[in-house]
Amino acid sequence: MYMTAPTQFTSRIIANDRIGEGFYELSLAWDRYVPRPMPGQFLTVRVGGGAVPLLRRPFAFADFYEASSIATVIYLKRGPGTELLAAARPGGEGLDVIGPLGTPFAVDTNQQKHVIAGGGVGLGPMLFLASALKARGVPSQFIFGCRDQSLIPSIKKFADAGPRICTDNGSVGFHGTVADCINTNLSLDANTTIYACGPLPMLKSVNEIAQSHGARCLVSLEAVMACGVGACVGCAVPVVGGGYARVCKEGPVFDGGEVMWERM
């Protein structure tokens, strides 16, 4: 299992752009002495200098540019912490960052089919994985789902990934969910791996479809994290066989067959 020692440092904001309805892409200067992030890993950010918000905010990496040493995350403005973050601009004091954290996606290049499934705010790590697979010469299919057309991100790397778009209201692309699209349009078998990140119902459904066809499914889970380093056990999820696993430490990437979905 690939693991890196996380580092705390102050990162300069390079850009913080709105890319869709409520969605932003944050670009950060990554310290060249800190291990490079991998698809599936995340960072935590201390937002603001006061007591509110108290907890650090976790964000999955959406890309990493080796030449310029810039890391990006895609986030949704949906609370006090992300509202403060959305207001941050280049040239300020910088952000207190800890990363890279968590386990990345483990890609088995012996598998013949690779399906990348992203929903909503789960777009970021899926874009990172798609670009990483492309760089390795591994072909993949990318499926992205959202509520309606307004949530489709307006960034070049999204278009470059060649996604099949699904919308709940049918305003663009396939009319239905990511799971519906996979079940209707793709031929899955034991030589298929699905990589998924998005809302919990989507992950559960995609995993069930994969299991029914003998395919492998790797899911990236989202959880409320107090520490992000495995100390507080606040992000534990139930696993098959009993017990719990920490999303921030043993995850956020899990084999879908390990998760006790009925208890989530």
C-alpha positions in Angstrom: 0.0 0.0 0.0 1.3 3.4 -1.0 1.7 5.8 2.0 3.4 9.1 2.4 4.2 11.0 5.6 2.0 14.1 5.6 3.6 17.5 6.1 2.2 20.8 7.4 3.1 23.9 5.6 1.8 27.3 4.4 0.7 27.3 0.7 0.2 30.3 -1.5 -3.0 30.5 -3.4 -2.4 30.6 -7.1 -6.0 30.8 -8.2 -9.5 30.3 -6.8 -12.0 30.2 -9.6 -15.7 29.6 -9.8 -16.2 26.7 -12.3 -19.9 26.0 -11.9 -23.0 26.7 -9.8 -21.4 26.7 -6.3 -18.3 24.9 -7.4 -14.7 26.3 -7.3 -11.3 25.1 -8.3 -8.5 26.1 -5.9 -4.9 26.0 -7.1 -2.2 25.9 -4.5 1.6 26.2 -4.6 2.9 22.8 -3.5 6.1 22.8 -1.4 8.7 21.0 -3.5 10.1 19.2 -0.4 6.7 17.7 0.4 5.8 14.3 -1.3 3.7 14.7 -4.4 0.0 13.8 -4.1 -1.5 10.8 -5.9 -5.1 10.3 -7.2 -7.4 9.5 -4.3 -5.4 11.3 -1.6 -6.5 14.5 0.1 -5.3 17.5 2.0 -6.7 19.4 4.9 -6.9 23.2 5.1 -7.2 25.5 8.1 -9.7 28.1 6.9 -9.6 31.5 8.6 -7.6 32.5 11.6 -10.4 32.5 14.2 -12.2 29.9 16.3 -14.9 29.5 13.6 -14.7 27.2 11.7 -12.9 25.1 14.4 -12.1 22.0 12.3 -9.8 21.8 9.3 -11.5 21.1 6.0 -10.6 18.0 3.9 -10.4 18.2 0.1 -9.4 15.6 -2.4 -6.7 16.4 -4.9 -8.1 17.2 -8.4 -4.7 17.4 -10.1 -1.0 17.9 -9.6 1.3 19.7 -12.1 4.8 18.4 -11.6 6.6 21.1 -13.6 5.0 24.0 -11.7 4.5 22.2 -8.4 0.9 23.3 -8.3 -1.9 21.1 -6.7 -5.6 21.7 -7.3 -8.8 20.8 -5.5 -12.4 21.2 -6.6 -14.9 22.0 -3.8 -18.5 23.0 -3.3 -19.4 26.2 -1.4 -21.9 24.8 1.1 -21.1 26.1 4.6 -19.2 28.7 6.7 -15.8 27.1 6.0 -16.1 26.8 2.3 -17.7 30.3 2.1 -14.5 31.7 3.7 -12.4 29.6 1.3 -14.3 30.8 -1.8 -13.6 34.4 -0.7 -9.8 33.8 -0.5 -7.7 35.3 -3.2 -4.1 35.1 -4.5 -1.7 37.4 -2.8 -3.0 36.9 0.7 -1.4 35.2 3.7 -1.6 31.8 2.3 -3.3 28.6 3.6 -2.3 26.3 6.4 -2.2 22.9 4.6 -1.5 19.3 5.8 -0.9 16.7 3.1 -0.8 14.5 1.2 -3.1 12.3 3.4 -4.8 9.0 2.9 -4.4 6.1 0.5 -4.5 6.6 -3.3 -6.3 4.5 -5.9 -4.5 1.3 -6.7 -4.6 0.7 -10.4 -4.2 -2.8 -11.7 -2.9 -2.4 -15.2 -3.6 -6.1 -15.9 -7.3 -5.2 -15.9 -8.6 -4.6 -19.4 -11.4 -2.2 -18.7 -11.2 0.9 -16.4 -14.4 2.9 -15.7 -14.2 6.2 -13.8 -17.4 7.3 -12.2 -17.8 10.7 -10.6 -20.8 12.4 -9.1 -21.1 16.0 -7.9 -18.2 17.1 -5.7 -16.6 13.7 -6.3 -15.5 15.1 -9.7 -12.0 16.2 -8.4 -10.3 12.9 -7.6 -11.9 11.3 -10.7 -10.4 14.0 -12.9 -7.0 13.4 -11.3 -7.3 9.7 -11.8 -8.3 10.1 -15.4 -5.3 12.3 -16.3 -3.0 9.9 -14.4 -4.3 6.9 -16.3 -4.0 8.8 -19.6 -0.4 9.7 -18.8 0.4 6.0 -18.2 -1.3 5.0 -21.5 -4.1 3.2 -19.7 -7.4 3.7 -21.6 -10.5 4.4 -19.5 -14.1 5.5 -19.7 -15.1 8.5 -17.7 -18.8 9.0 -16.6 -19.9 12.1 -14.7 -23.3 12.7 -13.1 -24.9 15.8 -11.6 -28.3 17.2 -11.0 -28.6 19.5 -14.0 -26.7 21.4 -16.7 -25.7 24.2 -14.3 -23.4 21.9 -12.4 -21.2 20.8 -15.3 -17.8 22.4 -14.7 -16.4 24.9 -17.2 -12.8 23.8 -17.1 -10.7 22.5 -20.0 -9.4 19.4 -18.2 -13.0 18.2 -17.8 -13.6 18.5 -21.5 -10.2 16.9 -22.2 -11.2 13.8 -20.1 -14.0 13.2 -22.7 -16.7 12.4 -20.1 -20.1 10.9 -20.7 -22.4 13.2 -18.8 -25.5 12.1 -16.9 -28.1 14.5 -15.5 -30.9 13.7 -13.2 -33.3 15.9 -15.1 -32.1 14.9 -18.6 -31.0 18.5 -19.5 -27.7 17.2 -20.9 -26.5 13.8 -21.9 -27.9 10.6 -20.4 -31.1 11.0 -18.5 -30.5 9.3 -15.2 -27.8 8.6 -12.6 -24.3 7.4 -13.1 -25.3 4.0 -11.8 -28.2 3.9 -14.4 -25.8 4.8 -17.1 -23.3 2.1 -16.2 -26.0 -0.5 -15.9 -27.6 0.4 -19.2 -24.6 1.1 -21.4 -21.5 -0.8 -20.2 -20.5 -4.4 -20.4 -18.8 -5.3 -17.1 -16.9 -8.5 -16.2 -14.1 -9.8 -14.1 -11.6 -7.8 -16.2 -13.2 -4.5 -15.2 -12.4 -2.1 -12.4 -14.7 0.8 -11.6 -13.3 3.7 -9.6 -16.0 5.9 -8.0 -16.4 9.0 -5.9 -19.6 10.9 -5.2 -22.7 10.8 -3.0 -23.1 7.7 -0.8 -26.3 6.4 -2.7 -24.3 6.5 -6.0 -21.3 4.6 -4.5 -23.6 2.0 -3.0 -25.4 1.5 -6.3 -22.3 1.4 -8.4 -20.7 -1.1 -6.1 -23.8 -3.4 -6.3 -23.7 -3.3 -10.1 -20.0 -4.1 -10.1 -20.5 -7.0 -7.7 -23.3 -8.4 -9.7 -21.0 -8.6 -12.8 -17.9 -9.9 -11.0 -16.1 -6.6 -11.5 -13.9 -4.8 -9.0 -15.1 -1.5 -7.5 -12.9 1.0 -5.7 -14.7 3.8 -3.9 -13.5 7.0 -2.4 -15.6 7.9 0.7 -16.3 11.3 2.1 -16.5 11.8 5.8 -16.5 14.5 8.5 -12.9 14.6 9.8 -11.8 16.3 13.0 -8.1 15.5 12.7 -7.4 14.0 9.3 -4.6 11.9 10.5 -6.3 8.9 12.2 -6.1 10.0 15.8 -9.7 11.0 16.7 -11.5 8.1 15.0 -14.3 10.5 14.1 -14.5 9.4 10.5 -14.8 5.6 11.1 -17.0 3.5 8.8 -18.2 -0.1 9.3 -16.4 -2.8 7.4 -17.2 -6.4 6.5 -16.1 -8.9 9.2 -16.8 -6.5 12.0 -15.1 -3.4 13.3 -14.4 -0.1 11.7 -11.9 1.6 9.4 -10.9 5.3 9.4 -11.7 7.1 6.2 -8.7 9.5 6.7 -6.1 6.7 7.4 -7.2 3.4 6.0 -9.1 5.3 3.3 -10.5 7.3 1.7 -10.2 4.7 -1.0 -11.7 1.3 -0.1 -12.6 -1.8 -2.0 -16.4 -1.6 -2.3 -16.7 -5.1 -1.1 -15.1 -4.2 2.3 -17.7 -1.6 3.2 -20.8 -2.5 5.2 -23.1 -0.4 3.1 -26.3 -1.3 4.9 -24.9 0.4 8.1 -23.7 3.5 6.3 
